[in-house]
């Protein structure tokens, strides 16, 4: 005969006046977490009590019920109700729905309290998203949904952003086929077909990290922080029909512009409009480009301009700013540091003063009629205008004889020719070597790591030379020491020339360089320094001598360091014989001595490895070596299976901010860096000498 299955009996439920309830000491929740009592009270006030309290009758000493009930499970709800009573929003005798456990139950009160808190499952994010979506479709705003659930509107926006993800991918996530972080990565794109295509690719890979998904979905876009986007402005781009892809789950610097063609058209249109405005000033020609190569003005003469004076209004504004600056500095003279808001204000004042002090130049109309202007896009997204350059064919052919150091034609042909080096990324000014950068990619090797290609090594050392020049020009003491060392070698080890002092600086050009070098921090510092000195120089030779003679020692040393810096040469150059190879090797050793004395740090100078300037130019073995040195073996394992283009891109991301440098850019004494003697031996100089 079959045994009857015992039937489960549920506890009865009934309404109990609130003033007959007390909080049980058996409630296991002691630590506050999650939603506050205030927020829970407001929620109960809005929608009522959604869950009954679990209560037990309180017995007297003889075991009889007293009519009072204790609450072992539902303590937070009880406290929220008590708060509403205290605020007079709920009557003391208001009936409260309760599930009543019978007196003397075998189930302990602590058991009930623990079970209610443990045996509950947080809502799946996808269910939360679907609920938010349904509420939105039924008329509630995102702000109202956020207020109803006491969360920030950003949380609601993030959950609703999952509406942009393909239903196929949502189903995969629901079946635990991907992680929430991966699903969120897909939400940056609205293209369901592309989302599914990317998932099909990463699903076959060992690396399914969210950053890989984001990179694949944004590989044909332009970051909003790009100079082109900043120049045009997001509003103009959107008005023109462009779309912006945003990531609500990660910092995205303004998102990604999905229509590069629209952006490119807007950039060139705005550049050409600016060029026409500048042409109207009276210039013979205006050349426009996104950017020009380093040293593009080298073969041009340059006309002189006169600073435009300050207007009365500008003068008053400048005086007011300086007075405010002095007042703030005096007020906080004894403080260790400025408060944040004061520091911000001082920065604003300094920028405003600088803008007023950097006066625009006025040019002679006759000079402008034979000169021209370069108009390009600066690295910060502003318009860069370089005025007053004369083509060789427009230069006077028969200048009058004169003792003027600058020549009778008024053009500065020699003293600073080529030193007004321009910050740019690319372009073409006539076919010079630096204008056609054809990267030589290091061939893959099976065994070991071979020396870097000559071209890449030259580009790296061009970067180092530029940074070394900046450091050299900033340290007059080292500059003078190096200058005197050169002079002593000339006097005692070589035959002196016929001139009064056979000592000169020959500017070393840097025609071979990576695209990022012209926009670098050293390039900007050198150009600004050169413009400053050039502005102060007198016009004729005698006045120049008297001016230099009258400078204080600090200014003389600074000018000396600046002029000598143009002769710094730390370049690797390919050679075809032992003699030249030895010369290159000796040059690099001396350059390293100088770099060590100057504590040259290419990381501080702004160099960082990118696909364009290093990682896309070397073998997979070198890419992995760089990542291993910077981030360790675990990072290497994450990218080792990738094809080289993908590996290079991921390595760029991994190396960002790591401070890693190729050996050719390291300085003795730097953190984790090696001597240049070892570098040159490993990077090709010794190999050249052995040929």
Secondary structure by P-SEA (a helix, b strand, c coil): cccccbbbbbbbbbbbbcccbbbbccccccccccccaaaaaaaaaaccccbbbbbbbbbccccccccbbbbccaaaaaaaaaaaaaacccccccbbbbbcccccccccaaaaaaaaacccccccaaaaaaaaaaaaaacccaaaaaaaacccaaaaaaaaccccccaaaaaaaaaccccaaaaaaacccccaaaaaaaaaaaaacccccaaaaaaaacccccccccaaaaaacaaaaaaabbbbbbbccccccccccccaaaaaaaaaaaaaaaaaaaaacccccccccccccccccccbbbbbbbbbbbcaaaaaaaaaaaaaaaaaaaaacccccccaaaaaaaaaaaaaaaaaabbbbbbcaaaaaacbbbbbbcccccbbbbcccccccccccccccccccccccccccccccccccccccccccccccccccccccccccccccccccaaaaaaaaaaaaaaaaaaaaacaaaaaaaaaaaaaaaacccccccccccccccccccccccccccccaaaaaaaaaaaaaaaaccccaaaaaaaaaaccaaaaaaaaaaaacccccbbbbbbccaaaaaaaaaaaaaaaaaaaaacccccccccccccccccccccaaaaaaaaaacccaaaaaacccccaaaaaaaaaaaaccccccccccccccccccccaaaaaaaccaaaaaac
